[in-house]
Amino acid sequence: MDHRMMARALALSAKGAGQVSPGPLVGCVITTLQGEVIGEGFYVYEDVKHAETLALEQAGGTARGATAYVSLEPHAHFGKTPPCTDALIASGIKRLVAPLEDPNPMVSGRGFDHLRSAGLQVSSGLMAREAKKLNEKYFHFMKTGRPFLHLKLATSIDGKIATRTGDSRWITGEESRARAHELRQEYDVILIGAGTALADNPLLTDRSGKPRRRPLTRVVLDERLQTNPESRLVQTAKEAPVLIFTSQSAETRKAEVLQMRGVEIVWDSFKGRDLLAVMEELGKRSFQSVLIEGGATVAGNLIDSGLVDKVTFFLAPVIIGGRDAPSVIGGHGAERLIDALNLVDVEMVQRGRDIEVTAYPAEARDTE
Ligand SMILES: NC(=O)c1ccc[n+]([C@@H]2O[C@H](COP(=O)([O-])OP(=O)(O)OC[C@H]3O[C@@H](n4cnc5c(N)ncnc54)[C@H](OP(=O)(O)O)[C@@H]3O)[C@@H](O)[C@H]2O)c1
C-alpha cells in the first residue's frame, strides 16, 4: 500500500507543474490504517496553504492515528506559511512516509527530526529516485543557485535542422510541436540565440492553455544587439517579458528603442559569451528552469560548456542529407569519441510519425 499511496502523492504533486517555481512540487495523501484515502492536496506557490495543510483540512478529525504520504520532507520553519510539521503533529498523524529530505538548507533533515521528536514514526527512501526526478529543477536550483537547463531540438533522423537552401519549416509533425508547447509550460524561461530570433521571428510564448504562476520569460543571447525592434518577440514584450543579453559595445540607440518597447537589456553579466554568467544572472532572478530552443550555435556552445542538464530531441523520419545542410548541434564538438557527451536514462515516446527522445548527460547525473 505504501508504494501505491506514494505514487498517488507524486502524481498529485505533478499537478502543480508551472505553478510552484522557485519552490518544489509537493503532493500529500492521508490514509486511515485500513488504507482509505481521507485527504489529498498539492502545492501551488500562490496558495497560502501547503499540500499537507490542504490534505489535513479534508481529513479533519479522522487524521488522528492516520498515515501521511508526502512527496518531499515537510518543512519545520516559518516561511510563507507556518511549519507543516506543527500541523501534522497537531492533527494526531501517527506515521509519515516521505521519499527524501528537502535540499533547502532551511528545511533539510529538520522536518523529519521535528516529527520524530514529537513521536511520529517517520520513514523515508520510498520512491526516492522518482521523487527526485519529478523535482529535478528544484533540486538543481537548490544545489547550484542556477536554473536547470533543458535543451530541446527538432531534427530530421540524419540530424539536420534545415535543407542546404535553409528550408526548415516544419521538419517535425503537429504532435511533436504540441508536445513542445506542453514542455514550455513547465519552464520559467525559454532561451534562444540571435540567429534564431532573426531567422524565425518566433513568438516563444506558452500556448499550452495550462495554468502557470508567472509568464514565460523569453531570453535572447544577442551580443551585437541584432534583434529586430519590429519582431514578434519585441512587439509582445509588454505582455510576456523579453530579456536580451548583450555586450557593452552594443549600439545604445538601438537598446533604447528596444527598452521603450518593453525589452529588458542585460549588459553587465554577459561577459563575452560566458554562458555560466548568463545562467548565474538568471538564477539570481529566481528562475529555476530554462528551456533552450535553439539553434545549433547556442546548443553547441552549451553542450561544450557542460551546462546542459537534460536533452529532448524530436526526430522526424525524413532524411535531408547534404554536406551543406546545417546539423542540429554546432560548437566545437568532441575531438575523440571518448569525449562525446554520453546520455543516460534514455526514454522514447512516439509522437505521431516522430520519436521524442529524452535523456540526461551522464556527467550531470554523476555529480548528483
Ligand atoms: N530544429 C530546431 O530545433 C531549431 C531550433 C532553433 C533554431 N533552429 C534553426 O537554427 C537556425 C539558426 O541557427 P543559429 O545557430 O544561428 O541560431 P542560434 O544558436 O539561436 O543563434 C546563434 C547566435 O546567437 C548569438 N550568441 C550570443 N551569445 C552566444 C553564446 N554564448 N553562444 C552562442 N551564440 C551566442 C550569436 O550571435 P552574435 O554573435 O550576434 O551575438 C550567434 O550567432 C535557424 O535557421 C533556425 O530555424 C532550429
The ligand as a Gaussian input file, in Angstrom:
#p B3LYP/6-31G(d) Opt

LIG

0 1
 N       15.382000      22.468000     -35.405000
 C       15.417000      23.115000     -34.285000
 O       15.125000      22.564000     -33.219000
 C       15.797000      24.532000     -34.288000
 C       15.663000      25.296000     -33.125000
 C       16.051000      26.626000     -33.161000
 C       16.563000      27.170000     -34.318000
 N       16.668000      26.416000     -35.430000
 C       17.204000      26.991000     -36.661000
 O       18.532000      27.361000     -36.415000
 C       18.870000      28.427000     -37.287000
 C       19.638000      29.498000     -36.508000
 O       20.804000      28.904000     -36.064000
 P       21.871000      29.711000     -35.244000
 O       22.913000      28.742000     -34.859000
 O       22.283000      30.942000     -35.978000
 O       20.965000      30.177000     -34.013000
 P       21.223000      30.464000     -32.505000
 O       22.118000      29.454000     -31.900000
 O       19.879000      30.619000     -31.894000
 O       21.929000      31.875000     -32.510000
 C       23.293000      31.968000     -32.654000
 C       23.720000      33.386000     -32.393000
 O       23.458000      33.717000     -31.039000
 C       24.393000      34.678000     -30.626000
 N       25.030000      34.352000     -29.350000
 C       25.234000      35.202000     -28.356000
 N       25.816000      34.610000     -27.334000
 C       26.020000      33.370000     -27.655000
 C       26.615000      32.300000     -26.982000
 N       27.082000      32.391000     -25.735000
 N       26.665000      31.138000     -27.631000
 C       26.172000      31.030000     -28.859000
 N       25.609000      32.027000     -29.536000
 C       25.525000      33.191000     -28.950000
 C       25.436000      34.762000     -31.711000
 O       25.168000      35.935000     -32.422000
 P       26.042000      37.240000     -32.125000
 O       27.423000      36.865000     -32.445000
 O       25.471000      38.280000     -32.966000
 O       25.824000      37.501000     -30.670000
 C       25.170000      33.580000     -32.588000
 O       25.498000      33.827000     -33.914000
 C       17.577000      28.955000     -37.835000
 O       17.502000      28.596000     -39.188000
 C       16.526000      28.254000     -37.071000
 O       15.397000      27.974000     -37.850000
 C       16.297000      25.129000     -35.435000

